[in-house]
Amino acid sequence: MLQRPKYNANKTIIDWRKFDSRVEADYYLYLKSQWIDFECQKRYILQDKFTCRWEKLQPIYYVSDFSYGNIVVDVKGLPTEWAKIKRKLFMYKYPELELKRLVKYKWNWVSYFDNEKRKRENKKSKKWLAI
């Protein structure tokens, strides 16, 4: 039985690399077209492993989609609660790095937060038009 992909994201393969979504693959092609030297799936440690009351706890990692220079890019369609927590931990642990969360909006790459603001403004304007 085929499993339905999480968040309606379909895995995509480009240049023998496997991406979690088509949007992530599109951003890969965008970076390649800009001739930017970047890394895919770079791991950042947010918390080291430790032992507490005889229990060994595993480390917590943040895996970015892309990173280049001092910019870390996470291509998102829908951020989960866990992703929001990891984002805060990342910003605390690595203040020298800039974390960008991008979405694709009308074939432009925009910040996730700008896109959410745009959606809220559109809902407000529709309410005014309906009155």
C-alpha positions in Angstrom: 0.0 0.0 0.0 1.4 3.4 -1.0 1.8 5.9 1.8 0.6 9.5 1.2 3.4 12.0 1.5 3.6 14.2 4.5 2.3 17.7 3.9 1.6 16.8 0.3 5.3 17.0 -0.6 6.5 14.7 -3.3 10.1 13.5 -3.2 12.1 14.7 -6.2 15.4 13.6 -7.7 17.6 16.0 -9.6 21.3 15.5 -10.4 21.3 12.2 -8.4 20.2 14.2 -5.3 17.0 13.4 -3.4 14.9 16.3 -2.2 12.0 16.2 0.2 9.8 18.4 -2.0 9.5 19.9 -5.5 9.9 23.4 -4.0 13.2 22.4 -2.4 14.4 21.0 -5.8 13.4 24.2 -7.5 15.5 26.2 -5.1 18.4 23.9 -5.7 18.1 24.7 -9.5 17.8 28.4 -8.7 21.1 28.3 -6.6 22.8 26.3 -9.4 21.7 28.9 -12.0 23.1 31.7 -9.8 26.6 30.0 -9.7 26.5 30.1 -5.9 28.8 27.7 -4.0 26.5 26.0 -1.5 26.0 22.9 0.6 22.9 20.7 0.9 21.7 19.2 4.1 24.3 20.6 6.4 23.9 19.6 10.1 24.2 22.0 13.0 24.2 20.7 16.5 21.7 22.4 18.7 22.3 20.4 21.9 25.0 17.9 22.8 24.2 14.4 24.0 24.1 14.1 27.8 23.1 11.7 30.6 20.4 12.5 33.0 19.4 10.2 35.8 21.0 7.2 34.1 19.2 7.9 30.9 21.3 8.7 27.8 19.7 11.5 25.7 20.6 11.9 22.1 21.8 15.2 20.6 19.4 17.5 18.8 20.4 18.6 15.3 19.2 21.2 12.9 19.5 20.1 9.3 19.4 23.0 6.9 18.2 22.5 3.3 20.9 24.8 1.9 23.8 26.9 3.3 26.2 29.3 1.7 28.5 31.8 3.3 26.9 32.8 6.6 23.4 32.2 5.3 21.4 29.1 6.1 18.2 28.5 4.0 15.3 26.4 4.9 12.7 26.0 2.2 9.3 25.5 3.7 5.7 25.1 2.7 4.3 24.7 6.2 6.4 25.0 9.4 5.5 22.6 12.2 5.7 23.4 15.9 8.9 21.4 16.1 10.4 23.4 13.3 9.6 26.7 15.1 11.3 25.4 18.3 14.4 24.3 16.3 14.5 27.7 14.6 14.6 29.5 18.0 17.3 27.1 19.3 19.3 27.7 16.1 19.1 31.4 16.4 20.3 31.3 20.0 23.2 28.9 19.4 24.4 30.5 16.1 23.7 34.2 16.3 26.4 34.9 13.6 24.5 33.0 11.0 21.4 34.3 9.2 18.6 31.8 9.0 16.2 32.3 6.1 13.0 30.4 5.8 11.7 30.7 2.2 8.6 29.8 0.3 7.8 30.1 -3.4 5.2 32.7 -4.1 4.3 33.5 -7.7 7.7 32.2 -8.9 9.5 34.5 -6.5 11.4 33.4 -3.4 10.0 35.3 -0.4 10.5 35.0 3.4 8.0 32.7 5.0 7.0 35.4 7.4 6.4 38.0 4.6 4.2 35.4 2.9 2.1 34.8 6.1 1.7 38.6 6.5 0.5 38.8 2.8 -2.1 36.1 3.5 -3.4 37.9 6.5 -3.6 41.2 4.6 -5.5 39.5 1.8 -8.0 38.0 4.2 -8.5 41.5 5.8 -9.0 43.1 2.4 -11.6 40.4 1.4 -13.5 41.1 4.6 -13.7 44.8 3.7 -14.8 44.0 0.2 -17.6 41.7 1.4 -19.2 44.4 3.6 
